Amino acid sequence: MNEYSLHSALKNWYSLPGDQLEVRIKDYIVDISRGDLLIEIQTKNFSSIKKKLSHLVKNHKVRLVHPIPEKKWIIKVNKYREVISRRKSPKKGKLTDLFHELIRIPKLVGENNFSLEVLMIDEEEIRFDDGKGSWRRKGVSIIDRKLINVNSKTQFKNKNDYLRFLPANLDETFTNRKLSYSTGISIRTAQRITYCLRKSGVLKVVGRRGKKLRFKRSEETPL
């Protein structure tokens, strides 16, 4: 498998004595098997594992582990892999960044066999100007990601655990703008959160205020 150093390092960090690594479950290879629990570590691109997770949760307990870089150092190297520069990225990851990827698999949140664990980490991102990378980086490629430290972890055992993203002072019915204002997150992030929580059954749409949808917690989710 072609994987960043980050994936391998997290697999080693997360595994416990007695775990089995790289286990075949029918058509799929799972990172870690721990008793009756299957653990998959995904550093990005939830779309690529949507089919895999959807099949596995039918008959197995599955935990998805996802790292978010709280702090990042950007390392530029030349063609000989010699370090040219090292700088700290001004961007700081937040727990709500989870929804950048979770919008790819929102229905899995409502599955009884599915759980999610988010690791806030420090990492190094290794870049090389080969002209083949993203246009956003002007052709510079990311050739590796390396783990520096795991700072904290947050586990979501079931869909009701995602209520933590709805502040206590939020009105019973609310819009994305109200959620954004109450939490200090962007409207775009608020939209991602409500989309995921609707698809997983945590929220429901109860009407509109103009063109804006109004949401309410589903009856089965506690306040």
C-alpha positions as a LaTeX table, in Angstrom:
\begin{tabular}{lrrr}
\hline
Residue & $x$ (\AA) & $y$ (\AA) & $z$ (\AA) \\
\hline
Met1 & 0.00 & 0.00 & 0.00 \\
Asn2 & 1.23 & 3.50 & $-0.86$ \\
Glu3 & 0.82 & 5.41 & 2.38 \\
Tyr4 & 2.37 & 8.45 & 4.06 \\
Ser5 & 4.67 & 7.90 & 7.02 \\
Leu6 & 1.88 & 9.48 & 9.11 \\
His7 & $-0.46$ & 6.56 & 8.50 \\
Ser8 & 2.15 & 3.99 & 9.46 \\
Ala9 & 3.20 & 5.96 & 12.57 \\
Leu10 & $-0.40$ & 6.32 & 13.76 \\
Lys11 & $-1.02$ & 2.62 & 13.23 \\
Asn12 & 1.96 & 1.83 & 15.45 \\
Trp13 & 0.94 & 4.46 & 18.04 \\
Tyr14 & $-2.67$ & 3.26 & 18.20 \\
Ser15 & $-2.07$ & $-0.48$ & 18.30 \\
Leu16 & $-2.02$ & $-2.42$ & 21.58 \\
Pro17 & $-0.43$ & $-5.74$ & 22.57 \\
Gly18 & $-2.56$ & $-8.53$ & 21.12 \\
Asp19 & $-3.79$ & $-6.48$ & 18.16 \\
Gln20 & $-3.48$ & $-7.93$ & 14.68 \\
Leu21 & $-2.28$ & $-5.59$ & 11.92 \\
Glu22 & $-3.19$ & $-5.64$ & 8.23 \\
Val23 & $-5.93$ & $-8.24$ & 8.59 \\
Arg24 & $-7.93$ & $-9.46$ & 5.59 \\
Ile25 & $-11.71$ & $-9.36$ & 6.08 \\
Lys26 & $-13.18$ & $-10.86$ & 2.89 \\
Asp27 & $-12.29$ & $-8.38$ & 0.11 \\
Tyr28 & $-10.67$ & $-5.78$ & 2.38 \\
Ile29 & $-7.48$ & $-5.25$ & 4.35 \\
Val30 & $-8.14$ & $-3.64$ & 7.75 \\
Asp31 & $-5.43$ & $-1.72$ & 9.60 \\
Ile32 & $-6.05$ & $-3.17$ & 13.07 \\
Ser33 & $-8.19$ & $-6.01$ & 14.43 \\
Arg34 & $-8.78$ & $-5.83$ & 18.19 \\
Gly35 & $-11.04$ & $-8.61$ & 19.43 \\
Asp36 & $-14.42$ & $-8.00$ & 17.78 \\
Leu37 & $-13.45$ & $-4.43$ & 16.79 \\
Leu38 & $-12.02$ & $-3.45$ & 13.40 \\
Ile39 & $-10.01$ & $-0.22$ & 13.35 \\
Glu40 & $-9.32$ & 1.75 & 10.19 \\
Ile41 & $-6.97$ & 4.76 & 10.19 \\
Gln42 & $-7.72$ & 7.32 & 7.50 \\
Thr43 & $-5.67$ & 10.51 & 7.29 \\
Lys44 & $-7.83$ & 12.07 & 4.56 \\
Asn45 & $-10.29$ & 11.36 & 1.72 \\
Phe46 & $-13.17$ & 9.54 & 3.40 \\
Ser47 & $-14.71$ & 9.02 & $-0.05$ \\
Ser48 & $-12.10$ & 6.39 & $-0.83$ \\
Ile49 & $-13.15$ & 4.20 & 2.12 \\
Lys50 & $-16.92$ & 4.78 & 1.98 \\
Lys51 & $-17.63$ & 1.47 & 0.24 \\
Lys52 & $-15.24$ & $-0.43$ & 2.51 \\
Leu53 & $-16.74$ & 0.93 & 5.74 \\
Ser54 & $-20.32$ & 0.48 & 4.51 \\
His55 & $-19.67$ & $-3.22$ & 3.92 \\
Leu56 & $-17.75$ & $-3.83$ & 7.14 \\
Val57 & $-20.32$ & $-2.24$ & 9.51 \\
Lys58 & $-22.97$ & $-4.70$ & 8.37 \\
Asn59 & $-21.33$ & $-7.52$ & 10.32 \\
His60 & $-18.57$ & $-5.93$ & 12.43 \\
Lys61 & $-17.96$ & $-3.18$ & 14.93 \\
Val62 & $-15.85$ & $-0.60$ & 13.11 \\
Arg63 & $-13.91$ & 2.36 & 14.46 \\
Leu64 & $-12.59$ & 5.01 & 12.10 \\
Val65 & $-9.56$ & 6.92 & 13.40 \\
His66 & $-8.87$ & 10.31 & 11.83 \\
Pro67 & $-6.01$ & 12.72 & 12.64 \\
Ile68 & $-6.39$ & 16.50 & 12.43 \\
Pro69 & $-3.17$ & 18.55 & 12.44 \\
Glu70 & $-3.46$ & 21.00 & 15.33 \\
Lys71 & 0.01 & 22.30 & 14.49 \\
Lys72 & 1.89 & 21.76 & 11.25 \\
Trp73 & 5.43 & 22.41 & 10.10 \\
Ile74 & 6.02 & 22.66 & 6.36 \\
Ile75 & 9.33 & 21.23 & 5.18 \\
Lys76 & 10.59 & 21.95 & 1.66 \\
Val77 & 13.18 & 19.59 & 0.17 \\
Asn78 & 15.14 & 19.46 & $-3.08$ \\
Lys79 & 15.40 & 16.52 & $-5.48$ \\
Tyr80 & 18.03 & 14.97 & $-3.22$ \\
Arg81 & 15.56 & 15.13 & $-0.31$ \\
Glu82 & 17.75 & 17.71 & 1.42 \\
Val83 & 15.87 & 20.22 & 3.57 \\
Ile84 & 15.69 & 23.68 & 2.01 \\
Ser85 & 13.39 & 25.36 & 4.53 \\
Arg86 & 11.19 & 24.67 & 7.53 \\
Arg87 & 8.35 & 26.92 & 8.70 \\
Lys88 & 5.34 & 26.65 & 10.95 \\
Ser89 & 2.00 & 26.86 & 9.20 \\
Pro90 & $-0.26$ & 29.67 & 10.48 \\
Lys91 & $-3.26$ & 27.35 & 10.21 \\
Lys92 & $-4.37$ & 25.61 & 13.38 \\
Gly93 & $-6.62$ & 22.58 & 13.15 \\
Lys94 & $-9.86$ & 22.38 & 15.14 \\
Leu95 & $-12.18$ & 19.52 & 16.01 \\
Thr96 & $-14.83$ & 20.93 & 13.65 \\
Asp97 & $-12.42$ & 20.31 & 10.75 \\
Leu98 & $-13.65$ & 16.74 & 11.04 \\
Phe99 & $-16.70$ & 17.71 & 8.98 \\
His100 & $-14.56$ & 18.56 & 5.94 \\
Glu101 & $-14.32$ & 14.79 & 5.50 \\
Leu102 & $-17.38$ & 13.50 & 7.39 \\
Ile103 & $-19.70$ & 14.96 & 4.74 \\
Arg104 & $-18.51$ & 12.08 & 2.54 \\
Ile105 & $-19.93$ & 9.40 & 4.88 \\
Pro106 & $-22.65$ & 11.07 & 7.00 \\
Lys107 & $-25.03$ & 8.09 & 7.01 \\
Leu108 & $-22.40$ & 5.91 & 8.69 \\
Val109 & $-22.64$ & 8.14 & 11.77 \\
Gly110 & $-26.08$ & 6.68 & 12.42 \\
Glu111 & $-24.93$ & 3.04 & 12.17 \\
Asn112 & $-24.89$ & 1.18 & 15.50 \\
Asn113 & $-21.65$ & $-0.63$ & 14.61 \\
Phe114 & $-19.79$ & 2.57 & 13.68 \\
Ser115 & $-17.67$ & 4.77 & 15.95 \\
Leu116 & $-15.16$ & 7.50 & 15.26 \\
Glu117 & $-12.07$ & 8.72 & 17.07 \\
Val118 & $-10.38$ & 12.02 & 16.24 \\
Leu119 & $-6.72$ & 12.55 & 17.10 \\
Met120 & $-5.42$ & 16.11 & 17.36 \\
Ile121 & $-1.79$ & 15.92 & 16.30 \\
Asp122 & 1.36 & 17.85 & 15.46 \\
Glu123 & 2.83 & 16.90 & 12.09 \\
Glu124 & 5.45 & 17.72 & 9.49 \\
Glu125 & 4.38 & 18.04 & 5.87 \\
Ile126 & 7.18 & 17.36 & 3.38 \\
Arg127 & 6.93 & 19.23 & 0.08 \\
Phe128 & 8.86 & 19.04 & $-3.18$ \\
Asp129 & 8.55 & 21.44 & $-6.12$ \\
Asp130 & 8.19 & 18.94 & $-8.96$ \\
Gly131 & 5.52 & 20.85 & $-10.87$ \\
Lys132 & 3.04 & 18.01 & $-10.42$ \\
Gly133 & 1.25 & 19.17 & $-7.28$ \\
Ser134 & $-1.94$ & 21.11 & $-6.68$ \\
Trp135 & $-2.44$ & 24.43 & $-8.42$ \\
Arg136 & $-3.18$ & 25.87 & $-4.98$ \\
Arg137 & 0.45 & 25.12 & $-4.07$ \\
Lys138 & 1.67 & 26.29 & $-7.50$ \\
Gly139 & 2.61 & 22.77 & $-8.56$ \\
Val140 & 4.39 & 21.83 & $-5.34$ \\
Ser141 & 3.70 & 18.21 & $-4.30$ \\
Ile142 & 3.20 & 16.85 & $-0.78$ \\
Ile143 & 5.48 & 13.81 & $-0.77$ \\
Asp144 & 5.10 & 12.79 & 2.87 \\
Arg145 & 3.43 & 13.58 & 6.19 \\
Lys146 & 5.17 & 12.71 & 9.45 \\
Leu147 & 3.79 & 12.41 & 12.96 \\
Ile148 & 5.44 & 14.56 & 15.64 \\
Asn149 & 3.01 & 14.11 & 18.53 \\
Val150 & $-0.54$ & 13.06 & 19.42 \\
Asn151 & $-1.94$ & 15.84 & 21.63 \\
Ser152 & $-5.45$ & 14.58 & 22.43 \\
Lys153 & $-8.18$ & 12.23 & 21.30 \\
Thr154 & $-11.95$ & 12.50 & 21.16 \\
Gln155 & $-14.20$ & 9.50 & 20.62 \\
Phe156 & $-17.70$ & 9.54 & 19.16 \\
Lys157 & $-19.27$ & 6.22 & 20.17 \\
Asn158 & $-22.72$ & 6.92 & 18.74 \\
Lys159 & $-24.60$ & 9.63 & 16.86 \\
Asn160 & $-25.73$ & 11.42 & 20.04 \\
Asp161 & $-22.09$ & 12.20 & 20.85 \\
Tyr162 & $-22.13$ & 14.65 & 17.93 \\
Leu163 & $-24.50$ & 16.89 & 19.89 \\
Arg164 & $-21.36$ & 18.39 & 21.42 \\
Phe165 & $-21.18$ & 20.57 & 18.29 \\
Leu166 & $-24.51$ & 22.21 & 19.21 \\
Pro167 & $-23.97$ & 24.71 & 22.06 \\
Ala168 & $-26.27$ & 24.65 & 25.09 \\
Asn169 & $-27.46$ & 28.21 & 24.43 \\
Leu170 & $-28.66$ & 27.36 & 20.92 \\
Asp171 & $-32.39$ & 27.89 & 20.34 \\
Glu172 & $-34.61$ & 24.83 & 20.04 \\
Thr173 & $-34.92$ & 25.56 & 16.32 \\
Phe174 & $-32.05$ & 27.26 & 14.53 \\
Thr175 & $-30.49$ & 28.08 & 11.16 \\
Asn176 & $-26.95$ & 27.60 & 9.93 \\
Arg177 & $-26.34$ & 31.29 & 10.51 \\
Lys178 & $-27.46$ & 31.00 & 14.13 \\
Leu179 & $-25.20$ & 27.98 & 14.67 \\
Ser180 & $-22.33$ & 29.89 & 13.09 \\
Tyr181 & $-22.94$ & 32.92 & 15.32 \\
Ser182 & $-23.30$ & 30.83 & 18.49 \\
Thr183 & $-20.08$ & 28.89 & 17.98 \\
Gly184 & $-17.84$ & 31.29 & 16.07 \\
Ile185 & $-17.45$ & 28.89 & 13.13 \\
Ser186 & $-17.91$ & 29.79 & 9.48 \\
Ile187 & $-21.25$ & 29.43 & 7.72 \\
Arg188 & $-19.66$ & 26.80 & 5.47 \\
Thr189 & $-18.60$ & 24.70 & 8.47 \\
Ala190 & $-22.05$ & 25.12 & 10.06 \\
Gln191 & $-23.63$ & 23.86 & 6.82 \\
Arg192 & $-21.38$ & 20.82 & 6.83 \\
Ile193 & $-22.27$ & 20.06 & 10.45 \\
Thr194 & $-26.03$ & 20.31 & 9.94 \\
Tyr195 & $-25.81$ & 18.29 & 6.72 \\
Cys196 & $-24.02$ & 15.44 & 8.49 \\
Leu197 & $-26.32$ & 15.54 & 11.50 \\
Arg198 & $-29.41$ & 15.51 & 9.28 \\
Lys199 & $-28.20$ & 12.55 & 7.25 \\
Ser200 & $-27.34$ & 10.62 & 10.43 \\
Gly201 & $-30.69$ & 11.33 & 12.13 \\
Val202 & $-29.40$ & 13.67 & 14.85 \\
Leu203 & $-31.21$ & 16.70 & 13.38 \\
Lys204 & $-34.33$ & 17.17 & 11.29 \\
Val205 & $-35.57$ & 20.03 & 9.12 \\
Val206 & $-38.64$ & 21.71 & 10.58 \\
Gly207 & $-39.17$ & 24.56 & 8.14 \\
Arg208 & $-37.59$ & 27.56 & 6.52 \\
Arg209 & $-36.87$ & 31.13 & 7.42 \\
Gly210 & $-36.89$ & 32.71 & 4.00 \\
Lys211 & $-34.51$ & 30.55 & 2.00 \\
Lys212 & $-32.70$ & 29.32 & 5.11 \\
Leu213 & $-33.48$ & 25.88 & 6.51 \\
Arg214 & $-34.48$ & 25.64 & 10.17 \\
Phe215 & $-33.27$ & 22.65 & 12.18 \\
Lys216 & $-34.27$ & 20.89 & 15.37 \\
Arg217 & $-32.87$ & 17.96 & 17.30 \\
Ser218 & $-34.60$ & 14.69 & 16.46 \\
Glu219 & $-36.86$ & 13.30 & 19.17 \\
Glu220 & $-34.53$ & 10.39 & 19.90 \\
Thr221 & $-31.55$ & 12.68 & 20.56 \\
Pro222 & $-31.43$ & 14.11 & 24.11 \\
Leu223 & $-30.90$ & 17.77 & 24.91 \\
\hline
\end{tabular}
